[in-house]
Amino acid sequence: MSTSIPRPDALLAGEAWPAAVKLIMGARFARSVGQGALVVGFALYLHALSWSAAAIGAVLSAGLLLGVILTLLIGPASDRLGRKQFLLGYEGVLIASALLALASSATWVITLGAVLGGFGRGANGAAGPFGPLEQAWLAQNLPASQRPRVFNLNSTLGFAGMAVGALLGGLPALWGAWLPGALAYRPLFVLPLLGSVVGLILIWRAPDTQRPKPDARKPDVDASPAAAPVHSRAHSATHHAENRLLARLGFANVLNGFGIGLVGPLMAYWFLRRFGHGPGSIGPALAVSFILAALGAQIAQRIVPRLGVVRTVVAMRGVGLVLMLITPFMPVFALAAALWAVRAAFNQGTLGVRQALTMGLTRQHRQGLAATVNNVSIQVPRAIGPAITGLMLHQGWLTAPFILAALFQLAYLVVYQRFFGNLESAAA
């Protein structure tokens, strides 16, 4: 496998990339700032409003489950209808949700905003349930050789925006004297509002032009390396081989989704319960974790040419798994926050290369389906995770979510290596 390492100037210039690629990545960065702020502030806001741990976990789960339903309804259709109009609609919903949250703290308003706007769940700047559309749009006009570079930079920008947002998420600690109690968190909703306005403008400007669909009677030059057709009769075999790969991806992602959902969405709340810290320290701590995740994405990009995609993912996430497992046993906040931040570099830093591998499992005209399978198979268990963890935290079980999450992530790494270890060229 050969994957060229981009020069910094080439990354900034978006060398030979379609205009849509740069605009979509710009929208992701803008969106990620608001997401990062609410990863810190939303659960703490609900706690200040006297919501229980179980209720906080339940509302986060409800938002993720709605996202799964929307993905199932819209993801495959985007291969036929295009992606632009759906992403524009999504940004409009986010704007309306943020305006509602700024106007009122009523339970129904907060619940509606969390479900429709995805408050607090974090997605590294991805477009929530329409994330598969975003991935397919990025991939549709790019040769396979450029996808690792683009997806890696896209995830890096998302982490960078999340870091900025998480740092801003600590601001309620500064203006608490003027806006006491839960009211101190209300201004944070300005950040997702502004991010979605910017994203709406950038997506509006992005051209959504797809390459012609391949003729079923002809070989597809961008076919999955797992089943490249050599003559017209191989089309059906290629189709079935891609389906098998997608089924394997889905199974592996179910394990990964549970591992993510049991800990990640409620980490700010866990810091509050475990150490009694507020947004002034939790915000900067999570900001560092996102900065290190962005650094990890660049490290992963440089390791891939030597180890391959799968071995890079398994090695880096294996280290991240160990760091996550020992985090809840740390006696002080500083040590726990430091381990969690370093874990992000190894765990989340592999996001871009994993997405590139996913896009290489099918031919171009089925990439919307591939991205949908990838998203849904992670998001369903990820949506269940916060509800389970909320119940655990409500009972005072502060360590159990980490142990359970580690077991799921270990199983994920085993099956990921087994299923895709011989498909390194899928992300080339």
C-alpha positions as CSV (number, residue, x, y, z in Angstrom):
1,M,0.0,0.0,0.0
2,S,1.3,3.4,-0.9
3,T,-0.2,6.6,0.7
4,S,1.6,9.9,0.1
5,I,2.0,12.2,3.0
6,P,0.7,15.7,2.2
7,R,2.9,18.7,2.6
8,P,1.5,21.4,4.9
9,D,1.3,23.9,2.1
10,A,-0.7,21.4,0.0
11,L,-3.1,20.8,2.9
12,L,-3.8,24.5,3.2
13,A,-4.2,25.0,-0.5
14,G,-6.4,22.0,-1.0
15,E,-4.2,20.9,-3.9
16,A,-6.2,19.5,-6.8
17,W,-9.3,19.2,-4.6
18,P,-12.8,20.2,-5.9
19,A,-14.3,23.4,-4.5
20,A,-17.0,21.4,-2.7
21,V,-14.4,19.6,-0.6
22,K,-13.0,22.8,0.8
23,L,-16.4,24.3,1.5
24,I,-17.7,21.1,3.2
25,M,-14.6,21.0,5.4
26,G,-15.1,24.7,6.3
27,A,-18.7,24.0,7.3
28,R,-17.5,21.1,9.5
29,F,-15.1,23.3,11.3
30,A,-17.8,26.0,12.0
31,R,-20.2,23.3,13.1
32,S,-17.7,21.7,15.4
33,V,-17.1,24.8,17.5
34,G,-20.7,24.8,18.8
35,Q,-20.6,21.0,19.3
36,G,-17.5,21.3,21.4
37,A,-19.0,24.0,23.6
38,L,-22.1,21.8,24.3
39,V,-20.1,18.7,24.9
40,V,-18.8,20.6,27.9
41,G,-21.8,22.7,28.9
42,F,-25.0,20.8,28.0
43,A,-24.9,18.0,30.6
44,L,-23.7,20.5,33.2
45,Y,-26.6,22.8,32.2
46,L,-29.1,20.0,32.7
47,H,-27.6,19.2,36.1
48,A,-27.9,22.9,37.1
49,L,-31.6,22.6,36.1
50,S,-31.9,19.7,38.5
51,W,-32.2,17.0,35.9
52,S,-31.2,13.5,37.2
53,A,-28.3,11.5,35.7
54,A,-30.8,9.0,34.3
55,A,-32.8,11.8,32.6
56,I,-29.6,13.4,31.2
57,G,-28.6,10.0,29.7
58,A,-32.1,9.4,28.4
59,V,-32.3,12.7,26.5
60,L,-28.9,12.2,24.9
61,S,-29.9,8.7,23.8
62,A,-33.2,10.0,22.3
63,G,-31.3,12.5,20.2
64,L,-29.0,9.8,18.9
65,L,-31.8,7.4,18.1
66,L,-33.7,10.1,16.1
67,G,-30.4,10.6,14.2
68,V,-30.3,6.9,13.3
69,I,-33.9,7.0,12.0
70,L,-33.1,10.0,9.8
71,T,-29.9,8.4,8.5
72,L,-31.8,5.3,7.5
73,L,-34.5,7.3,5.7
74,I,-32.2,9.8,3.9
75,G,-28.8,8.2,3.5
76,P,-29.4,5.8,0.6
77,A,-31.6,8.3,-1.1
78,S,-28.7,10.8,-1.3
79,D,-27.0,8.5,-3.9
80,R,-29.9,9.3,-6.2
81,L,-31.0,12.8,-5.2
82,G,-27.8,14.5,-4.2
83,R,-26.6,15.7,-0.8
84,K,-26.8,19.5,-0.8
85,Q,-30.5,20.0,0.0
86,F,-30.4,17.6,2.9
87,L,-27.4,19.3,4.5
88,L,-28.9,22.7,4.0
89,G,-32.1,21.5,5.8
90,Y,-30.0,20.1,8.6
91,E,-28.3,23.4,9.2
92,G,-31.7,25.1,9.3
93,V,-32.9,22.7,12.0
94,L,-29.8,23.4,14.0
95,I,-30.4,27.1,13.8
96,A,-34.0,26.8,15.0
97,S,-33.0,24.5,17.8
98,A,-30.4,26.9,19.1
99,L,-32.8,29.8,19.0
100,L,-35.3,27.8,21.0
101,A,-32.6,26.9,23.6
102,L,-31.6,30.6,23.9
103,A,-35.2,31.6,24.5
104,S,-36.3,29.2,27.2
105,S,-35.1,26.5,29.7
106,A,-38.5,24.7,29.7
107,T,-38.1,21.0,29.8
108,W,-39.9,20.5,26.5
109,V,-37.8,23.1,24.8
110,I,-34.5,21.6,26.0
111,T,-35.7,18.1,25.1
112,L,-36.8,19.2,21.6
113,G,-33.5,21.0,21.1
114,A,-31.4,18.0,22.3
115,V,-33.3,15.6,20.1
116,L,-33.4,17.7,16.9
117,G,-30.2,19.7,17.4
118,G,-28.1,17.0,18.9
119,F,-27.1,19.1,21.9
120,G,-24.3,17.6,23.9
121,R,-23.6,14.5,22.0
122,G,-20.7,15.8,20.0
123,A,-19.8,14.6,16.6
124,N,-16.4,16.2,15.8
125,G,-18.2,18.6,13.5
126,A,-20.0,15.9,11.5
127,A,-23.5,16.7,10.3
128,G,-25.2,14.5,12.8
129,P,-27.6,12.0,11.1
130,F,-26.5,13.5,7.7
131,G,-22.9,12.6,8.4
132,P,-23.0,9.8,5.7
133,L,-24.1,12.4,3.1
134,E,-21.2,14.6,4.1
135,Q,-18.8,11.7,3.8
136,A,-20.2,10.5,0.4
137,W,-20.1,14.1,-0.9
138,L,-16.4,14.4,0.0
139,A,-15.6,11.1,-1.7
140,Q,-17.7,11.4,-4.8
141,N,-15.3,13.4,-6.9
142,L,-12.0,12.2,-5.4
143,P,-9.8,9.4,-6.6
144,A,-9.2,6.7,-4.0
145,S,-5.6,7.8,-3.5
146,Q,-6.7,11.2,-2.2
147,R,-9.3,10.1,0.2
148,P,-7.1,9.3,3.2
149,R,-5.6,12.8,3.0
150,V,-9.0,14.5,2.7
151,F,-10.8,12.5,5.3
152,N,-7.8,12.9,7.7
153,L,-7.8,16.7,7.3
154,N,-11.5,16.8,7.6
155,S,-11.4,15.0,11.0
156,T,-8.5,17.1,12.1
157,L,-10.5,20.3,11.4
158,G,-13.4,18.8,13.3
159,F,-11.2,18.1,16.4
160,A,-9.7,21.6,16.2
161,G,-13.1,23.2,16.2
162,M,-14.2,21.0,19.0
163,A,-11.2,22.1,21.0
164,V,-12.0,25.8,20.5
165,G,-15.6,25.1,21.4
166,A,-14.7,23.1,24.5
167,L,-12.5,25.9,25.7
168,L,-15.3,28.4,25.2
169,G,-17.5,26.0,27.1
170,G,-15.7,26.9,30.2
171,L,-16.9,30.6,30.0
172,P,-19.9,30.1,32.4
173,A,-17.4,30.0,35.2
174,L,-16.4,33.6,34.3
175,W,-19.8,35.2,34.1
176,G,-21.5,33.2,36.8
177,A,-21.7,36.3,39.1
178,W,-23.9,38.1,36.5
179,L,-25.8,35.0,35.3
180,P,-26.3,32.8,38.3
181,G,-27.1,29.1,38.3
182,A,-28.3,27.4,35.1
183,L,-28.7,30.8,33.4
184,A,-24.9,31.0,33.1
185,Y,-24.9,28.2,30.5
186,R,-27.6,29.7,28.3
187,P,-25.3,32.0,26.2
188,L,-23.3,28.9,25.0
189,F,-26.1,28.2,22.6
190,V,-25.0,31.2,20.6
191,L,-22.0,29.1,19.4
192,P,-24.0,26.4,17.6
193,L,-26.3,29.1,16.2
194,L,-23.4,31.0,14.6
195,G,-21.7,27.8,13.5
196,S,-24.8,26.6,11.6
197,V,-25.3,30.0,10.0
198,V,-21.7,29.9,8.6
199,G,-22.2,26.2,7.6
200,L,-25.4,27.1,5.8
201,I,-23.6,29.7,3.7
202,L,-20.7,27.5,2.9
203,I,-22.9,24.5,1.9
204,W,-25.1,26.7,-0.2
205,R,-22.0,27.7,-2.2
206,A,-20.7,24.1,-2.6
207,P,-21.5,22.5,-6.0
208,D,-23.0,19.0,-5.7
209,T,-22.1,17.4,-9.0
210,Q,-21.8,13.6,-9.1
211,R,-19.9,11.5,-11.6
212,P,-22.1,9.4,-13.9
213,K,-23.1,6.1,-12.4
214,P,-21.1,3.2,-13.7
215,D,-22.7,1.0,-16.3
216,A,-23.6,-2.3,-14.8
217,R,-22.3,-4.0,-17.9
218,K,-18.8,-2.5,-17.6
219,P,-16.0,-2.9,-15.0
220,D,-15.9,0.0,-12.5
221,V,-12.4,1.5,-12.4
222,D,-13.0,2.6,-8.8
223,A,-14.3,-0.7,-7.6
224,S,-13.5,-2.2,-4.2
225,P,-10.2,-3.9,-4.2
226,A,-11.9,-6.8,-2.4
227,A,-13.8,-7.7,-5.6
228,A,-12.5,-5.8,-8.7
229,P,-14.5,-7.0,-11.7
230,V,-12.5,-8.2,-14.7
231,H,-15.4,-8.6,-17.1
232,S,-19.1,-7.8,-17.3
233,R,-20.4,-11.0,-15.6
234,A,-18.3,-10.1,-12.5
235,H,-20.7,-7.2,-11.7
236,S,-23.0,-9.4,-9.6
237,A,-20.1,-11.0,-7.8
238,T,-18.7,-7.5,-7.0
239,H,-22.1,-6.4,-5.6
240,H,-22.3,-9.4,-3.3
241,A,-18.7,-9.1,-2.2
242,E,-19.3,-5.4,-1.2
243,N,-22.4,-6.4,0.7
244,R,-20.4,-9.0,2.7
245,L,-17.8,-6.3,3.5
246,L,-20.5,-3.9,4.6
247,A,-22.1,-6.6,6.8
248,R,-18.8,-7.1,8.5
249,L,-18.3,-3.4,8.9
250,G,-21.7,-3.2,10.6
251,F,-21.0,-5.9,13.1
252,A,-17.6,-4.4,14.0
253,N,-19.2,-1.0,14.4
254,V,-21.9,-2.2,16.8
255,L,-19.1,-3.2,19.2
256,N,-17.4,0.1,18.7
257,G,-20.6,2.1,19.1
258,F,-21.3,0.6,22.5
259,G,-17.7,1.3,23.5
260,I,-18.1,4.9,22.6
261,G,-21.6,5.6,23.8
262,L,-21.0,4.2,27.3
263,V,-18.5,6.8,28.2
264,G,-17.9,9.7,25.7
265,P,-21.3,11.6,25.8
266,L,-21.4,11.9,29.6
267,M,-17.7,12.5,30.2
268,A,-18.1,16.1,31.4
269,Y,-20.9,15.0,33.7
270,W,-18.7,12.2,35.0
271,F,-15.9,14.7,35.9
272,L,-18.5,16.7,37.8
273,R,-19.8,13.7,39.7
274,R,-16.4,12.1,40.3
275,F,-14.3,15.2,41.3
276,G,-16.8,18.0,41.8
277,H,-15.3,20.2,39.1
278,G,-17.3,22.7,37.0
279,P,-17.0,24.1,33.5
280,G,-14.0,26.3,34.3
281,S,-11.7,23.2,34.6
282,I,-13.7,20.7,32.5
283,G,-13.8,22.9,29.4
284,P,-10.0,23.3,29.1
285,A,-9.5,19.7,30.0
286,L,-11.7,18.5,27.1
287,A,-10.2,21.2,24.8
288,V,-6.8,19.6,25.4
289,S,-8.3,16.2,24.5
290,F,-9.6,17.5,21.2
291,I,-6.3,19.1,20.4
292,L,-4.5,15.9,21.0
293,A,-7.1,14.1,18.9
294,A,-6.2,16.4,16.0
295,L,-2.6,15.7,16.6
296,G,-3.4,12.0,16.7
297,A,-5.1,12.2,13.3
298,Q,-1.9,13.6,11.8
299,I,0.2,10.9,13.5
300,A,-2.1,8.2,12.1
301,Q,-1.7,9.6,8.6
302,R,2.0,9.2,8.9
303,I,1.9,5.7,10.4
304,V,-0.5,4.3,7.7
305,P,2.2,4.1,4.9
306,R,4.3,1.9,7.2
307,L,1.8,-0.2,9.0
308,G,-1.3,0.0,6.8
309,V,-4.7,1.3,7.8
310,V,-5.9,-1.7,9.9
311,R,-2.8,-2.2,11.9
312,T,-2.6,1.5,12.6
313,V,-6.1,1.5,13.9
314,V,-5.6,-1.6,16.1
315,A,-2.3,-0.3,17.5
316,M,-3.4,3.2,18.3
317,R,-6.8,2.3,19.6
318,G,-5.3,-0.5,21.7
319,V,-3.2,2.1,23.5
320,G,-6.3,4.3,23.9
321,L,-8.2,1.4,25.3
322,V,-5.7,0.9,28.1
323,L,-5.6,4.6,28.9
324,M,-9.4,4.8,29.1
325,L,-9.6,1.7,31.4
326,I,-7.3,3.2,34.0
327,T,-8.8,6.7,33.9
328,P,-11.6,6.1,36.5
329,F,-9.0,4.8,39.0
330,M,-7.1,8.1,39.1
331,P,-7.3,9.8,42.5
332,V,-7.3,13.4,41.3
333,F,-8.9,15.4,38.5
334,A,-5.7,16.4,36.9
335,L,-4.5,12.9,36.4
336,A,-7.8,11.6,35.1
337,A,-8.2,14.5,32.7
338,A,-4.6,14.0,31.4
339,L,-5.1,10.3,30.7
340,W,-8.5,11.1,29.0
341,A,-6.8,13.7,26.8
342,V,-3.9,11.5,25.8
343,R,-6.4,8.7,25.1
344,A,-8.1,10.9,22.6
345,A,-4.9,11.1,20.5
346,F,-4.8,7.4,20.1
347,N,-8.5,6.6,19.9
348,Q,-10.1,9.5,18.0
349,G,-7.1,10.2,15.9
350,T,-7.9,7.1,13.8
351,L,-11.3,8.5,12.6
352,G,-10.1,9.8,9.3
353,V,-8.3,6.7,8.1
354,R,-11.2,4.5,9.2
355,Q,-13.6,6.6,7.2
356,A,-11.3,6.4,4.2
357,L,-11.3,2.6,4.4
358,T,-15.1,2.6,4.6
359,M,-15.3,4.6,1.4
360,G,-13.0,2.2,-0.3
361,L,-15.2,-0.9,0.4
362,T,-17.7,-0.1,-2.4
363,R,-17.7,1.4,-5.8
364,Q,-18.4,5.2,-6.1
365,H,-22.2,4.9,-6.8
366,R,-22.7,3.0,-3.6
367,Q,-20.7,5.2,-1.3
368,G,-23.8,6.8,0.2
369,L,-24.9,3.3,1.2
370,A,-21.5,2.5,2.7
371,A,-21.4,5.7,4.7
372,T,-24.9,5.0,5.9
373,V,-24.1,1.5,7.1
374,N,-21.0,2.9,8.8
375,N,-22.9,5.6,10.6
376,V,-26.0,3.7,11.6
377,S,-24.1,0.6,12.9
378,I,-22.2,2.9,15.2
379,Q,-25.0,5.3,16.2
380,V,-27.6,2.7,17.3
381,P,-25.5,1.2,20.1
382,R,-23.9,4.7,20.7
383,A,-27.5,5.9,21.3
384,I,-28.2,3.2,23.8
385,G,-25.0,3.8,25.7
386,P,-25.8,7.2,27.5
387,A,-29.1,5.8,28.8
388,I,-27.3,2.8,30.3
389,T,-24.5,5.0,31.7
390,G,-27.0,7.5,33.1
391,L,-28.6,4.7,35.1
392,M,-25.2,3.5,36.3
393,L,-24.2,7.0,37.4
394,H,-27.6,7.5,39.1
395,Q,-26.8,4.4,41.2
396,G,-23.3,5.9,42.0
397,W,-21.4,3.3,39.8
398,L,-18.7,5.6,38.5
399,T,-16.3,3.0,37.3
400,A,-18.6,0.4,35.8
401,P,-19.2,2.3,32.5
402,F,-15.4,2.4,31.7
403,I,-15.0,-1.3,32.3
404,L,-17.9,-2.2,30.2
405,A,-16.8,0.2,27.4
406,A,-13.3,-1.3,27.4
407,L,-14.7,-4.8,26.9
408,F,-16.7,-3.7,23.9
409,Q,-13.7,-1.8,22.4
410,L,-11.4,-4.8,22.8
411,A,-13.9,-7.0,21.0
412,Y,-14.1,-4.3,18.2
413,L,-10.3,-4.3,17.7
414,V,-10.3,-8.1,17.5
415,V,-13.0,-8.3,14.8
416,Y,-11.7,-5.3,12.9
417,Q,-8.3,-6.9,12.5
418,R,-9.9,-10.2,11.5
419,F,-12.4,-8.7,9.0
420,F,-10.3,-6.1,7.3
421,G,-6.7,-7.1,7.9
422,N,-6.3,-8.2,4.2
423,L,-7.9,-5.1,2.7
424,E,-5.3,-2.5,3.4
425,S,-5.5,-1.2,-0.2
426,A,-9.1,-0.3,0.3
427,A,-8.0,3.0,1.7
428,A,-5.2,3.6,-0.7
